[in-house]
Amino acid sequence: MTERVFLLALWIRVWHLSNAVLILVLSATGISLHFSDPALPLIEFSRAAQIHNIAGVLLAACYAFFVIANIVSGNWWQYVPKPPGILQRCLVQTRYYVWGIFRGDPHPYPPTPEVNFNALQAVIYWVMMYLVMPTLVLTGLIFLYPQFAPDQLFGLDGLLPIALLHTLAASTIVLFMLGHIYLGTTGHRVSTLFRMMITGWHEH
C-alpha cells in the first residue's frame, strides 16, 4: 500500500529546478572552457565564457536565496544530522543503497515531514550545500572580479590556487549531481522521486 507524505514546499521545488538547470549549463560551459578542442568545441570558447559568467552570477543569486529561505522557513534544520547514532544510521543507510535496495528490502529510514533526510543524506547535503557550494560560488566570483584576488597565495600567482579550488569544487558538484540523479531512480517507482520534485508529495 502506497503512503503519500507532503515534504517539499513550492519554494524548495522552484529552487531545486533552477539550481539543477544552472549546474547543467555551468557544467557544459565549464567543460568547454577547460577541455574543448578548438577545432571541435562543445561550445565555442568566447560564447562558453559569456554563458558561464551569466549562469555563475545566477547560481550565486540562487544560492543566496536558498540560504535566506532556509533560515526564514526553518528548513535549515533538515540539513543538520540528528544525533544520537549518526554514524550507525549512516552505515545502515549505506548498506541499504549498496545491497538492500537490490534485494527489495524496505527503506530503513523513510522520510517524514519532520525529518526529510536520512542521516547519510543529511551529512552529504550539509557538506555540499554549506561547504562545497559556497566554495564554488566564492571562487567563481573572484574569477569574475579578479581585482579582488590576492597577488600571491601560498607562494603562487593569486588566481592559481583559486582556479584549482574552483575546479575541485565544480568536479565535486558534478559527481554529486550524477549520484543524485541515480538515487532519484530508487524510489517506489523509477519516476516517483522525480515526480516528487514537481508535486512536493513523497510516495513510499
Buried (B, 14 or more C-beta within 10 A) or exposed (E): EEEEBEBBEEBBBEBBEBBBBBBEBBBBBBBBBEEBEEEEBBBEBEEBBEBBBBBBBBBBEBBEBBBEBBEEEEBBEBBEBBEEEBEEBBEBBEEBBEEBBEEEEEBEBEBEEEBBBBBBBBBBBBBBBBEBBBBBBBBBBBBEEEEEBEEEBEEEBBBEBBBEBBBBBBBBBBEBBEEBEEEBEBBBEEEBBEBBBEEBEBBB
